[in-house]
Structure formats: C-alpha cells, structure tokens
Amino acid sequence: MAALQLALLLMSLASPLVPTASAADEDPLQDFCVALSPDELQQLQLTLNINGLPCKPAAAVKSSDFASQQLRNPANFTGNLGSAVNLATAATFGALNTQGLSIARIDYKPHGINPPHVHPRATEVLFLAQGTLLVGFVSTAPANQFFYQTIYAGDLFVFPRGLVHFQFNPDKSKPALGIAALNSQNPGASQLAVALFASNPPLPEDVLETTLGIDDDEVQRLIASVQGTLMM
C-alpha cells in the first residue's frame, strides 16, 4: 500500500493538475526574423511551404524594418457596418514575424459595429483610445454565456481566443477608436454572418434552413441582406 501511495504521489508531481500556459504562436528561435516582402520572395523564387514567413538574412535587416506607419490612418470603411479594421500582421509588417503578435487599429463611425466574429488563433485585448463601446463575447463553458461591458476611453477588454465577440459604438453622434493587440502573427478572422450567408461556394440552403429553423424565403432574404451589406 505504501509503495502504491508513493507511486501516485510521484505521478501527481510529474503531471500537475493545472497545465502550464503556452503562447498562441511558437516561440522565436532567434532575436528577430523580419519577413521577406512578396517582391523579395518573388526575386528569390522561393516556393517553400513553411509555418510562418521566410526571414531576411540578418545582415540585410535595417533599423527601418522595425518601424511601420501602417496604423497612422484608418482602413477603408466597407459595407454599411460603420467600422474599419486596419490590421498589422507579419504579412504587412515583417518585423512581427515569429514574435507571436499582431496589432490593429479599429475605427467606428457613430453607431458603427465590428460585427460578431472569431479569431481562431489568438486572444485579443482591446484598448479604447476614444469614445464609448459596448463589447462582449459568448463563452463555451459556461455554455453560451454572454459576457459584456460598456467601456470608455482608457479602458481595456479581453476577448478570449476562438470565442464569438463584437464591438458596437452606441453613440449616434461621436466616433470611437480602438487599438487591439492579438497574440498571433496571423490571428485570422471569420465573421459569422459572412461565413453563413456569403461563403464561396454557398452553404447548402437546406443546411441553413434546418440549422436556423427558417424557410427558403427567409434564407434568400438573409443571403441578399448580408451580401448587400458587404457591397454597400
């Protein structure tokens, strides 16, 4: 009995009940790995498929590679949602390659929304620089619990990795500005409405009707509405 107890104790020490946290992306193996631009890749005629982006030779890296003006201005507002996301990733800012980080500027018009979406590879922390936002996400455990908060300039809010979340500017007269950091150099983003009603090729209408409990006319209306929102 004593030997069994000792074995169980050793097993518990070797396999702690609380797992250690890990980064969303792999840790870098060197101080930096500035990504080659698409033009540089083409010049080198690289056709490798790797997890990340190829690195410039260290001797070719310059101080200016670590600076970017990408977020000085908002992205273009598309559709009638009233939000514009300017996301700097390793693909647009090479110094982020292997650093496990992306950063976004999000501009919201009055009553604008960054609609429900997910980032499959990243947790997001939002800093509200200007205005007011209603923000929230839906958890999987507890199942389908809605966590939400109205935040103001200077506040932070965390959206856990892979969970459906949104940001909405409730002010009908003033814009808002947020800065979001994500712990992946390629966080990915999938809007729920677009994934359901504007995929390419389209999802089978029978799937949408059965899943949502609606008829064909309503499916057609939603498809037209979502696609119209994207084009306006």
ABEGO torsion letter per residue (X at the ends): XAAAAAAAAAAAAABBABBBBBBABBBBABABBBBBBAAAAAAAGBABBBBEBBBBBAAABBAAAABBAAAABBBBBBEAAGBBBBBBBAAABAAABGAGBBBBBBBBBBGBBBBBBBBAABBBBBBBABEBBBBBBBBAOBBGBBBBBBBBBGBBBBBBBGBBBBBBBABAABBBBBBBBBBBABAEBBBAAAAAAABOBBBBAAAAAAAAGBBAAAAAAAAAAAAAAAAX
